[in-house]
């Protein structure tokens, strides 16, 4: 034995026997996250998207017009289309039917330059095979050439070979699969999640008819999507509750030999941007070359016409943020041999798409500005106001930047009762409504780990205010300074001083309004706090019931009724206290019910659908009254003060 192995245990040896070889679809089951992102709800729904994308590719190729997606009674999924139907003839190299190759071999498909598809969202040829590998059972039926074929699989392996099971008058493919509970944290599908994705897909594929149906008991529902206007209707719906500064939606498109692009945009009087980018119908949430080209062209054209139309002084120059303030835009490109980053395709990497989109937007937006001077003037004046506001806000923004540790301590707001803990992961801050409740919270808190920042009244509604006005708000400045992580592009989560930001407001309508105002601020200027799970809402009690020496706290009317029914069995009188606000509690009660780590209830604020949240915040917190009134009338009976 060599000297360097003398004291090494057998289990620590590293040789050929330690090298594992995973065959077929085994790698998918061993490392599913590499292929679908996660084994949580996101990955579960990604299975549906992969199968739907294959049908959409048929639509992009001009062969499919209808796609039906069904959540079956047993929570399995069926996807059916009227495309050409997957090939069923024998593969020349694998010597098995092509449909079996598609579902059992990774990186096998008609999307690698073989002439099957010119444009495709399914890049890697792993979609159908991955879904198969992560399903307990999959049944695929193919209608083509007048015959109906069927093949079955279990966990990626063929269990019933392809056979003809009948005649067919139509063409198309039908896939039904059961997600594997051994792989996924949950196998329960969310209708709303599929609804959003399929609606988005329909917007991006003109005239494609998509049907979504839920057949589960008690959840029966059916929706259909078809948009002749494509992404123009996408923009129109997004801006339905917003005040537009020009009514027409600016639309442009261009086609090349192996690529095409289209853009639809419209400006509102809001202060945030809402830009959605797609490549081959895949939502590129991290952008990419097509988005970079769009932004560059938009900024350049606005500066050019801003000077030409005398909206800007010679010394002034609009930034990208200035020209995108209030914009709603959809950028959709189709490209052969798309280069995405990762299987989940969050970012488009094709460098040629930057110049292609840039040229298209530059030419078409310039023509639009020349032909519509009134609309151009309104857009450029808005950008100019954003430029002036940005300049005025610079000094205020500088105050929010994180400096040295010594500077942070000295610059912390006077109302803040900070904690002594320096580890952000063990620190939390309570944003408390009113000085009275703030005083109780400061007395009752755990001074080592809990900081308290009282807020006076209702903070500014940032949906209706520009950044300069927002940064001049004392309450908002105090929060930004206390958090220490900056806002907007200067946000840095590494500098966040507390990993729990807890909104603690009264359990009444005013408290709910204050909570909504705070969430609006976080969503517009610090969305990462919500995305990373740092924002919470406290749940203070509504009632305090005392019977003899026993005290009970209840957090809803239903819970209160249940407790009183139980206590009524005893003859002892029950003293009931209804809390109208946090200020009515002494510090002991506030600690016991709302701040004590062992007894409190915290609700983590989560964001499943950023685009829907964007529309809802614009509708509820913006200037346009009719959409808000319609929403309230429709949902008033569903309202509750409980989170």
PASEGU-110997 format. One record per residue (C-alpha): chain; residue number from 1; residue in one letter; x, z, y. Coordinates in steps of 0.25 Angstrom, whole numbers. Layout:
REC chain resi resn     u     w     v
REC     A  NUM    A     X     Z     Y
...
END
This chain:
REC chain resi resn     u     w     v
REC     A    1    X     0     0     0
REC     A    2    X     6    -4    14
REC     A    3    X    10     8    23
REC     A    4    X     0     5    33
REC     A    5    X   -12     6    23
REC     A    6    X    -7    19    17
REC     A    7    X   -17    28    24
REC     A    8    X   -29    17    26
REC     A    9    X   -41    20    18
REC     A   10    X   -47     9     9
REC     A   11    X   -59     7    18
REC     A   12    X   -50     4    30
REC     A   13    X   -43    -8    23
REC     A   14    X   -45   -21    29
REC     A   15    X   -44   -33    20
REC     A   16    X   -52   -45    15
REC     A   17    X   -62   -36     8
REC     A   18    X   -66   -31    21
REC     A   19    X   -70   -45    26
REC     A   20    X   -85   -48    25
REC     A   21    X   -90   -62    24
REC     A   22    X  -105   -63    28
REC     A   23    X  -112   -75    22
REC     A   24    X  -124   -83    26
REC     A   25    X  -133   -75    36
REC     A   26    X  -126   -61    32
REC     A   27    X  -119   -60    46
REC     A   28    X  -133   -61    53
REC     A   29    X  -138   -49    45
REC     A   30    X  -125   -41    47
REC     A   31    X  -124   -44    62
REC     A   32    X  -138   -48    67
REC     A   33    X  -135   -44    81
REC     A   34    X  -124   -56    82
REC     A   35    X  -135   -66    80
REC     A   36    X  -148   -60    87
REC     A   37    X  -142   -50    97
REC     A   38    X  -148   -37    91
REC     A   39    X  -156   -31    79
REC     A   40    X  -166   -25    89
REC     A   41    X  -178   -31    95
REC     A   42    X  -170   -42   103
REC     A   43    X  -164   -47    90
REC     A   44    X  -177   -46    82
REC     A   45    X  -184   -55    93
REC     A   46    X  -172   -64    93
REC     A   47    X  -175   -69    79
REC     A   48    X  -188   -75    84
REC     A   49    X  -181   -82    95
REC     A   50    X  -171   -88    86
REC     A   51    X  -182   -95    77
REC     A   52    X  -190   -99    90
REC     A   53    X  -178  -105    96
REC     A   54    X  -177  -114    84
REC     A   55    X  -191  -119    87
REC     A   56    X  -188  -120   102
REC     A   57    X  -176  -129    99
REC     A   58    X  -185  -138    92
REC     A   59    X  -194  -138   105
REC     A   60    X  -181  -141   113
REC     A   61    X  -179  -153   104
REC     A   62    X  -193  -158   106
REC     A   63    X  -198  -155    92
REC     A   64    X  -206  -142    94
REC     A   65    X  -218  -139   103
REC     A   66    X  -224  -126    97
REC     A   67    X  -218  -113    92
REC     A   68    X  -226  -102    87
REC     A   69    X  -220   -88    85
REC     A   70    X  -228   -77    78
REC     A   71    X  -226   -63    75
REC     A   72    X  -232   -61    62
REC     A   73    X  -240   -49    57
REC     A   74    X  -228   -43    50
REC     A   75    X  -219   -45    62
REC     A   76    X  -212   -57    56
REC     A   77    X  -210   -69    65
REC     A   78    X  -215   -84    63
REC     A   79    X  -210   -95    72
REC     A   80    X  -216  -109    70
REC     A   81    X  -213  -122    77
REC     A   82    X  -218  -137    77
REC     A   83    X  -204  -143    77
REC     A   84    X  -197  -152    67
REC     A   85    X  -195  -141    57
REC     A   86    X  -182  -136    52
REC     A   87    X  -175  -146    43
REC     A   88    X  -177  -144    28
REC     A   89    X  -168  -155    22
REC     A   90    X  -155  -151    15
REC     A   91    X  -143  -147    23
REC     A   92    X  -132  -157    20
REC     A   93    X  -121  -146    19
REC     A   94    X  -129  -133    15
REC     A   95    X  -138  -141     5
REC     A   96    X  -150  -132     8
REC     A   97    X  -162  -135    17
REC     A   98    X  -158  -136    32
REC     A   99    X  -169  -125    35
REC     A  100    X  -162  -116    25
REC     A  101    X  -149  -118    32
REC     A  102    X  -155  -115    46
REC     A  103    X  -160  -102    41
REC     A  104    X  -148   -97    32
REC     A  105    X  -135  -102    38
REC     A  106    X  -130   -97    51
REC     A  107    X  -126  -108    62
REC     A  108    X  -135  -118    55
REC     A  109    X  -145  -127    63
REC     A  110    X  -148  -139    71
REC     A  111    X  -141  -134    84
REC     A  112    X  -126  -138    82
REC     A  113    X  -126  -152    87
REC     A  114    X  -131  -158    74
REC     A  115    X  -143  -165    82
REC     A  116    X  -153  -155    78
REC     A  117    X  -155  -149    92
REC     A  118    X  -150  -154   105
REC     A  119    X  -153  -141   112
REC     A  120    X  -155  -128   105
REC     A  121    X  -156  -113   108
REC     A  122    X  -152  -110    94
REC     A  123    X  -137  -111    96
REC     A  124    X  -130  -105    84
REC     A  125    X  -139  -110    73
REC     A  126    X  -141   -95    68
REC     A  127    X  -155   -92    73
REC     A  128    X  -164   -95    61
REC     A  129    X  -153   -90    51
REC     A  130    X  -152   -77    59
REC     A  131    X  -167   -75    59
REC     A  132    X  -167   -77    44
REC     A  133    X  -155   -68    42
REC     A  134    X  -162   -57    49
REC     A  135    X  -176   -58    43
REC     A  136    X  -181   -52    30
REC     A  137    X  -189   -65    27
REC     A  138    X  -190   -79    34
REC     A  139    X  -199   -90    30
REC     A  140    X  -196  -104    36
REC     A  141    X  -206  -116    36
REC     A  142    X  -203  -130    40
REC     A  143    X  -213  -141    42
REC     A  144    X  -207  -155    42
REC     A  145    X  -209  -168    35
REC     A  146    X  -223  -165    31
REC     A  147    X  -218  -153    23
REC     A  148    X  -218  -138    25
REC     A  149    X  -206  -131    20
REC     A  150    X  -203  -116    18
REC     A  151    X  -190  -108    16
REC     A  152    X  -189   -92    15
REC     A  153    X  -177   -83    18
REC     A  154    X  -174   -68    17
REC     A  155    X  -164   -62    26
REC     A  156    X  -157   -75    28
REC     A  157    X  -157   -80    13
REC     A  158    X  -166   -90     8
REC     A  159    X  -176   -85    -2
REC     A  160    X  -185   -97    -4
REC     A  161    X  -179  -111    -3
REC     A  162    X  -185  -122     6
REC     A  163    X  -198  -127     0
REC     A  164    X  -210  -136     4
REC     A  165    X  -222  -128     4
REC     A  166    X  -232  -138    10
REC     A  167    X  -235  -149    19
REC     A  168    X  -234  -149    34
REC     A  169    X  -240  -158    45
REC     A  170    X  -232  -151    56
REC     A  171    X  -217  -149    58
REC     A  172    X  -210  -136    62
REC     A  173    X  -203  -123    57
REC     A  174    X  -209  -110    54
REC     A  175    X  -201   -97    53
REC     A  176    X  -206   -84    49
REC     A  177    X  -196   -72    48
REC     A  178    X  -196   -57    46
REC     A  179    X  -185   -49    54
REC     A  180    X  -177   -40    45
REC     A  181    X  -179   -25    48
REC     A  182    X  -166   -22    42
REC     A  183    X  -160   -30    54
REC     A  184    X  -169   -27    65
REC     A  185    X  -172   -14    72
REC     A  186    X  -186   -18    73
REC     A  187    X  -194   -30    68
REC     A  188    X  -205   -29    77
REC     A  189    X  -207   -41    86
REC     A  190    X  -211   -39   101
REC     A  191    X  -221   -49   105
REC     A  192    X  -217   -48   120
REC     A  193    X  -203   -51   117
REC     A  194    X  -206   -64   109
REC     A  195    X  -217   -68   120
REC     A  196    X  -206   -67   131
REC     A  197    X  -196   -76   123
REC     A  198    X  -206   -86   118
REC     A  199    X  -212   -88   132
REC     A  200    X  -198   -90   138
REC     A  201    X  -195  -100   127
REC     A  202    X  -208  -108   131
REC     A  203    X  -204  -108   145
REC     A  204    X  -191  -114   142
REC     A  205    X  -197  -125   133
REC     A  206    X  -207  -133   140
REC     A  207    X  -220  -136   132
REC     A  208    X  -216  -128   120
REC     A  209    X  -228  -120   115
REC     A  210    X  -224  -106   109
REC     A  211    X  -234   -97   103
REC     A  212    X  -231   -82   100
REC     A  213    X  -241   -74    91
REC     A  214    X  -241   -60    87
REC     A  215    X  -249   -58    74
REC     A  216    X  -245   -43    72
REC     A  217    X  -257   -34    71
REC     A  218    X  -261   -28    84
REC     A  219    X  -251   -36    92
REC     A  220    X  -258   -50    90
REC     A  221    X  -255   -59   102
REC     A  222    X  -252   -74   104
REC     A  223    X  -246   -81   116
REC     A  224    X  -242   -96   119
REC     A  225    X  -231  -101   128
REC     A  226    X  -230  -115   133
REC     A  227    X  -225  -119   147
REC     A  228    X  -225  -134   152
REC     A  229    X  -217  -129   164
REC     A  230    X  -206  -123   156
REC     A  231    X  -197  -114   165
REC     A  232    X  -204  -117   177
REC     A  233    X  -216  -109   171
REC     A  234    X  -205   -98   167
REC     A  235    X  -201   -96   182
REC     A  236    X  -216   -97   187
REC     A  237    X  -220   -86   177
REC     A  238    X  -208   -77   180
REC     A  239    X  -211   -78   195
REC     A  240    X  -226   -77   194
REC     A  241    X  -226   -63   200
REC     A  242    X  -216   -65   210
REC     A  243    X  -217   -71   225
REC     A  244    X  -210   -85   225
REC     A  245    X  -203   -90   237
REC     A  246    X  -206  -104   232
REC     A  247    X  -217  -108   223
REC     A  248    X  -212  -120   216
REC     A  249    X  -202  -117   204
REC     A  250    X  -189  -125   206
REC     A  251    X  -187  -133   193
REC     A  252    X  -175  -142   188
REC     A  253    X  -170  -148   176
REC     A  254    X  -158  -157   171
REC     A  255    X  -154  -163   158
REC     A  256    X  -141  -167   152
REC     A  257    X  -136  -174   140
REC     A  258    X  -136  -161   132
REC     A  259    X  -142  -151   141
REC     A  260    X  -153  -148   151
REC     A  261    X  -157  -137   161
REC     A  262    X  -169  -133   169
REC     A  263    X  -171  -123   179
REC     A  264    X  -184  -117   186
REC     A  265    X  -183  -107   198
REC     A  266    X  -191  -100   208
REC     A  267    X  -188   -90   219
REC     A  268    X  -196   -77   222
REC     A  269    X  -195   -67   233
REC     A  270    X  -189   -57   223
REC     A  271    X  -175   -52   223
REC     A  272    X  -171   -53   209
REC     A  273    X  -167   -66   201
REC     A  274    X  -174   -70   188
REC     A  275    X  -166   -81   181
REC     A  276    X  -168   -85   166
REC     A  277    X  -158   -94   159
REC     A  278    X  -160  -101   146
REC     A  279    X  -152  -111   137
REC     A  280    X  -159  -118   126
REC     A  281    X  -171  -109   128
REC     A  282    X  -162   -97   126
REC     A  283    X  -163   -86   136
REC     A  284    X  -148   -85   141
REC     A  285    X  -150   -71   147
REC     A  286    X  -135   -70   151
REC     A  287    X  -136   -84   157
REC     A  288    X  -124   -94   156
REC     A  289    X  -120  -107   161
REC     A  290    X  -133  -112   164
REC     A  291    X  -137  -100   173
REC     A  292    X  -123  -100   180
REC     A  293    X  -126  -115   184
REC     A  294    X  -139  -111   189
REC     A  295    X  -135  -100   197
REC     A  296    X  -123  -108   203
REC     A  297    X  -132  -119   207
REC     A  298    X  -142  -111   213
REC     A  299    X  -132  -103   222
REC     A  300    X  -125  -116   226
REC     A  301    X  -138  -123   230
REC     A  302    X  -144  -111   238
REC     A  303    X  -131  -110   246
REC     A  304    X  -131  -125   249
REC     A  305    X  -145  -126   253
REC     A  306    X  -144  -112   260
REC     A  307    X  -134  -117   270
REC     A  308    X  -140  -131   271
REC     A  309    X  -154  -125   275
REC     A  310    X  -147  -115   284
REC     A  311    X  -153  -103   276
REC     A  312    X  -138   -98   275
REC     A  313    X  -127   -97   285
REC     A  314    X  -114  -104   282
REC     A  315    X  -108   -91   279
REC     A  316    X  -118   -87   269
REC     A  317    X  -118   -90   254
REC     A  318    X  -129   -86   244
REC     A  319    X  -125   -79   231
REC     A  320    X  -131   -81   218
REC     A  321    X  -139   -68   219
REC     A  322    X  -144   -73   233
REC     A  323    X  -150   -86   227
REC     A  324    X  -155   -80   215
REC     A  325    X  -163   -69   221
REC     A  326    X  -178   -71   218
REC     A  327    X  -175   -83   209
REC     A  328    X  -182   -85   196
REC     A  329    X  -176   -96   188
REC     A  330    X  -175  -101   173
REC     A  331    X  -163  -109   169
REC     A  332    X  -165  -116   155
REC     A  333    X  -155  -126   149
REC     A  334    X  -154  -133   136
REC     A  335    X  -140  -137   131
REC     A  336    X  -135  -143   118
REC     A  337    X  -124  -134   112
REC     A  338    X  -128  -122   120
REC     A  339    X  -117  -111   120
REC     A  340    X  -123   -98   121
REC     A  341    X  -116   -84   120
REC     A  342    X  -120   -77   107
REC     A  343    X  -132   -80    98
REC     A  344    X  -142   -73   107
REC     A  345    X  -138   -84   118
REC     A  346    X  -138   -76   130
REC     A  347    X  -128   -85   138
REC     A  348    X  -126  -100   139
REC     A  349    X  -112  -104   139
REC     A  350    X  -112  -119   140
REC     A  351    X  -103  -122   153
REC     A  352    X  -110  -136   155
REC     A  353    X  -123  -129   158
REC     A  354    X  -118  -123   170
REC     A  355    X  -115  -136   177
REC     A  356    X  -127  -143   172
REC     A  357    X  -137  -132   177
REC     A  358    X  -129  -130   190
REC     A  359    X  -130  -145   193
REC     A  360    X  -145  -146   190
REC     A  361    X  -149  -134   199
REC     A  362    X  -140  -138   210
REC     A  363    X  -146  -152   210
REC     A  364    X  -161  -148   208
REC     A  365    X  -161  -136   217
REC     A  366    X  -154  -144   228
REC     A  367    X  -165  -154   227
REC     A  368    X  -176  -144   227
REC     A  369    X  -170  -137   240
REC     A  370    X  -170  -150   247
REC     A  371    X  -184  -154   243
REC     A  372    X  -190  -140   245
REC     A  373    X  -183  -135   258
REC     A  374    X  -194  -124   260
REC     A  375    X  -192  -118   246
REC     A  376    X  -177  -119   247
REC     A  377    X  -178  -112   261
REC     A  378    X  -185  -100   254
REC     A  379    X  -176   -99   243
REC     A  380    X  -163  -100   251
REC     A  381    X  -169   -90   261
REC     A  382    X  -171   -80   250
REC     A  383    X  -157   -82   245
REC     A  384    X  -152   -80   260
REC     A  385    X  -160   -67   261
REC     A  386    X  -154   -62   248
REC     A  387    X  -140   -66   253
REC     A  388    X  -143   -57   265
REC     A  389    X  -148   -46   257
REC     A  390    X  -136   -46   248
REC     A  391    X  -127   -45   260
REC     A  392    X  -135   -33   265
REC     A  393    X  -135   -26   252
REC     A  394    X  -120   -27   250
REC     A  395    X  -117   -14   256
REC     A  396    X  -128    -7   249
REC     A  397    X  -124   -13   236
REC     A  398    X  -109    -8   238
REC     A  399    X  -115     6   238
REC     A  400    X  -120     4   224
REC     A  401    X  -107     0   218
REC     A  402    X  -100    10   209
REC     A  403    X   -87    15   215
REC     A  404    X   -77    25   209
REC     A  405    X   -83    38   202
REC     A  406    X   -80    46   214
REC     A  407    X   -87    36   223
REC     A  408    X   -99    36   214
REC     A  409    X  -101    51   214
REC     A  410    X   -99    52   230
REC     A  411    X  -109    40   232
REC     A  412    X  -120    45   223
REC     A  413    X  -133    47   230
REC     A  414    X  -136    61   235
REC     A  415    X  -149    63   228
REC     A  416    X  -143    60   214
REC     A  417    X  -140    72   206
REC     A  418    X  -130    67   197
REC     A  419    X  -126    71   183
REC     A  420    X  -112    76   179
REC     A  421    X  -111    67   167
REC     A  422    X  -101    55   169
REC     A  423    X  -105    48   156
REC     A  424    X  -116    38   160
REC     A  425    X  -121    37   146
REC     A  426    X  -124    52   147
REC     A  427    X  -130    52   161
REC     A  428    X  -143    49   166
REC     A  429    X  -150    48   180
REC     A  430    X  -165    51   183
REC     A  431    X  -171    43   194
REC     A  432    X  -182    53   198
REC     A  433    X  -194    51   207
REC     A  434    X  -194    60   219
REC     A  435    X  -185    72   224
REC     A  436    X  -194    82   218
REC     A  437    X  -193    77   204
REC     A  438    X  -178    74   207
REC     A  439    X  -176    88   210
REC     A  440    X  -182    93   197
REC     A  441    X  -174    83   189
REC     A  442    X  -161    87   196
REC     A  443    X  -164   102   192
REC     A  444    X  -168    99   178
REC     A  445    X  -158    88   174
REC     A  446    X  -146    89   165
REC     A  447    X  -136    89   176
REC     A  448    X  -125    84   167
REC     A  449    X  -132    71   162
REC     A  450    X  -144    69   171
REC     A  451    X  -143    64   186
REC     A  452    X  -155    63   195
REC     A  453    X  -158    54   206
REC     A  454    X  -171    57   214
REC     A  455    X  -178    44   220
REC     A  456    X  -187    46   232
REC     A  457    X  -200    38   230
REC     A  458    X  -202    24   226
REC     A  459    X  -189    16   226
REC     A  460    X  -188     2   232
REC     A  461    X  -195    -9   225
REC     A  462    X  -183   -18   223
REC     A  463    X  -192   -30   218
REC     A  464    X  -196   -31   233
REC     A  465    X  -183   -28   239
REC     A  466    X  -170   -35   241
REC     A  467    X  -157   -29   236
REC     A  468    X  -152   -25   250
REC     A  469    X  -165   -17   252
REC     A  470    X  -164   -11   238
REC     A  471    X  -150    -6   240
REC     A  472    X  -154     0   253
REC     A  473    X  -164     9   246
REC     A  474    X  -159    23   245
REC     A  475    X  -165    26   232
REC     A  476    X  -160    13   225
REC     A  477    X  -146    15   231
REC     A  478    X  -146    29   225
REC     A  479    X  -149    24   211
REC     A  480    X  -139    13   212
REC     A  481    X  -128    22   216
REC     A  482    X  -132    33   206
REC     A  483    X  -132    23   195
REC     A  484    X  -118    18   199
REC     A  485    X  -119     4   192
REC     A  486    X  -123    -5   203
REC     A  487    X  -134   -15   204
REC     A  488    X  -136   -30   201
REC     A  489    X  -123   -38   199
REC     A  490    X  -115   -25   202
REC     A  491    X  -122   -17   191
REC     A  492    X  -112   -11   181
REC     A  493    X  -117    -3   169
REC     A  494    X  -104     3   167
REC     A  495    X  -105    11   180
REC     A  496    X  -119    16   177
REC     A  497    X  -119    31   179
REC     A  498    X  -131    35   170
REC     A  499    X  -135    28   157
REC     A  500    X  -149    34   159
REC     A  501    X  -157    31   172
REC     A  502    X  -170    38   170
REC     A  503    X  -182    35   180
REC     A  504    X  -190    48   181
REC     A  505    X  -203    46   189
REC     A  506    X  -216    53   190
REC     A  507    X  -226    49   179
REC     A  508    X  -236    43   188
REC     A  509    X  -238    29   195
REC     A  510    X  -228    32   206
REC     A  511    X  -218    36   196
REC     A  512    X  -220    23   188
REC     A  513    X  -219    15   201
REC     A  514    X  -205    22   204
REC     A  515    X  -201    19   190
REC     A  516    X  -205     4   191
REC     A  517    X  -197     3   205
REC     A  518    X  -185     9   198
REC     A  519    X  -186     0   186
REC     A  520    X  -187   -12   196
REC     A  521    X  -174    -8   203
REC     A  522    X  -167    -7   189
REC     A  523    X  -173   -20   184
REC     A  524    X  -169   -28   197
REC     A  525    X  -155   -22   200
REC     A  526    X  -150   -14   187
REC     A  527    X  -157   -21   175
REC     A  528    X  -145   -18   167
REC     A  529    X  -149    -3   167
REC     A  530    X  -162    -7   160
REC     A  531    X  -156   -17   151
REC     A  532    X  -145    -7   146
REC     A  533    X  -156     5   144
REC     A  534    X  -151    14   156
REC     A  535    X  -165    16   162
REC     A  536    X  -175    26   158
REC     A  537    X  -189    32   163
REC     A  538    X  -191    46   161
REC     A  539    X  -205    51   155
REC     A  540    X  -209    63   163
REC     A  541    X  -222    71   157
REC     A  542    X  -236    70   163
REC     A  543    X  -241    83   159
REC     A  544    X  -236    97   156
REC     A  545    X  -245   105   146
REC     A  546    X  -243   120   145
REC     A  547    X  -250   129   134
REC     A  548    X  -245   143   134
REC     A  549    X  -230   142   133
REC     A  550    X  -230   128   127
REC     A  551    X  -227   116   137
REC     A  552    X  -230   101   133
REC     A  553    X  -226    89   142
REC     A  554    X  -234    76   140
REC     A  555    X  -230    62   145
REC     A  556    X  -243    54   144
REC     A  557    X  -258    57   145
REC     A  558    X  -260    54   130
REC     A  559    X  -249    64   127
REC     A  560    X  -255    74   136
REC     A  561    X  -269    73   129
REC     A  562    X  -263    74   116
REC     A  563    X  -255    87   120
REC     A  564    X  -268    93   126
REC     A  565    X  -276    90   114
REC     A  566    X  -266    98   106
REC     A  567    X  -265   109   115
REC     A  568    X  -280   110   116
REC     A  569    X  -281   116   102
REC     A  570    X  -275   129   107
REC     A  571    X  -284   137   117
REC     A  572    X  -272   140   126
REC     A  573    X  -273   133   140
REC     A  574    X  -265   121   143
REC     A  575    X  -258   120   157
REC     A  576    X  -257   105   161
REC     A  577    X  -248   100   171
REC     A  578    X  -249    85   175
REC     A  579    X  -235    81   181
REC     A  580    X  -238    71   193
REC     A  581    X  -223    70   195
REC     A  582    X  -209    74   191
REC     A  583    X  -209    83   203
REC     A  584    X  -219    92   197
REC     A  585    X  -210    96   186
REC     A  586    X  -199   107   188
REC     A  587    X  -185   103   183
REC     A  588    X  -187   110   170
REC     A  589    X  -200   102   167
REC     A  590    X  -193    89   171
REC     A  591    X  -181    92   162
REC     A  592    X  -189    96   150
REC     A  593    X  -198    84   151
REC     A  594    X  -191    72   157
REC     A  595    X  -176    75   158
REC     A  596    X  -172    83   145
REC     A  597    X  -165    74   135
REC     A  598    X  -172    80   123
REC     A  599    X  -187    80   129
REC     A  600    X  -188    68   139
REC     A  601    X  -193    54   136
REC     A  602    X  -185    43   143
REC     A  603    X  -190    28   142
REC     A  604    X  -179    18   142
REC     A  605    X  -183     6   151
REC     A  606    X  -180    -7   144
REC     A  607    X  -181   -21   147
REC     A  608    X  -186   -31   136
REC     A  609    X  -189   -43   145
REC     A  610    X  -181   -44   158
REC     A  611    X  -189   -56   162
REC     A  612    X  -202   -50   160
REC     A  613    X  -197   -37   167
REC     A  614    X  -193   -46   179
REC     A  615    X  -207   -52   180
REC     A  616    X  -214   -39   179
REC     A  617    X  -205   -32   190
REC     A  618    X  -207   -44   199
REC     A  619    X  -222   -43   197
REC     A  620    X  -224   -28   198
REC     A  621    X  -214   -25   209
REC     A  622    X  -214   -38   217
REC     A  623    X  -222   -43   229
REC     A  624    X  -232   -51   222
REC     A  625    X  -245   -43   220
REC     A  626    X  -255   -52   212
REC     A  627    X  -246   -52   199
REC     A  628    X  -244   -37   200
REC     A  629    X  -259   -35   202
REC     A  630    X  -262   -44   190
REC     A  631    X  -252   -37   181
REC     A  632    X  -257   -23   185
REC     A  633    X  -271   -27   182
REC     A  634    X  -268   -32   169
REC     A  635    X  -259   -21   165
REC     A  636    X  -265    -9   172
REC     A  637    X  -272    -3   160
REC     A  638    X  -259    -3   152
REC     A  639    X  -251     5   162
REC     A  640    X  -246    18   159
REC     A  641    X  -236    28   166
REC     A  642    X  -229    30   153
REC     A  643    X  -217    21   151
END
